[in-house]
Amino acid sequence: MKGYVHVYTGDGKGKTTAAFGLALRAAGAGLKVFIAQFVKGQHYSELNSIARFSDLITLKQYGRGCFIRKTPEPEDITAARQGLEAVKEVIASEEYNVVILDEANIAVNYGLFSVEELLELIDSKPENVELVITGRYADERILERADLVTEMKEIKHYYKRGVKARKGIEK
């Protein structure tokens, strides 16, 4: 099966959720999935769900916590770079049918690694590997290289009314 490059970006909710939905669909079809979460280092409810499919879905976090509202520290850069190196090996191994780079666009935006490095990763993708890249602020060069681009656009969000992230819905 030919693999394509997907990008889920935009300011709306649902990018990671869409990628995880694809991971569950792929696992349901017997495909092996690797999920690399950049920036994120906290426990989210989706980790509990993914653990139930550990025979087909592997998830690794390459972040120390969510620093989105502040400047990344050297340790954040180190964690992301280690993740990028690990993902290069995962993709080259061809052990996984689907590889998801959750928040990789954010990692590029905050300078944790360069857009050129992400483009090189896309170019190194074997023909049969499906690659999904999520996160706001996708660089135009990533969008051009992708085969499928979905933009999540916020129209209305209850966060603006003071509703905090709820377990099982946003976290």
Steps between C-alpha positions, in 0.01 A plus 500: 500500500637843408542732796419870490585807706216659700513836680237599757548865592310817587382682811201274566461206733534150359843454340634245745155346532486444122846344500410269789179404322709400198730300731201308639364437150842375384534272805150368433624398156804327651751772408784595734508864614772711662399828663767753596365784712719807490474773765258289706631328808194485718248222546192538280200266496580382148810329643267270694312408184813447293643270771214258427636461146866466598542198272440726196551860618819632657495849650807693618504852641791727415419796719534604860166671528304753306697828477284654228448827689867549588843463343632144463798411715809312377355180647189542282721526192701195605184293555358596158829434321524157666148432379582607147799265493287215637233563235762489223593151617135395531422614147813341354420168671172469304366310804203739522237563232388834645723755675340798674705806596265668744577872548801487266381828343509662845849360554616666177320825584678521837840410354534160665612371161498657154248479220784373281546205736129422486508523119796260493299260714210522254737437210652196676159338547481161330229464237282277719500715818207734573629814677276735699624837630287704739514839666425865445720725291590249228774647283397563137775264380349218706156575357640493146672165559191335654251292304208584730459817705214561741465832677302503823346845528366631826159657456397494865656348811372481857853569631425864424213480751741372766433127464814309604629188323284207605625146562405270215409788267801734478746316722 
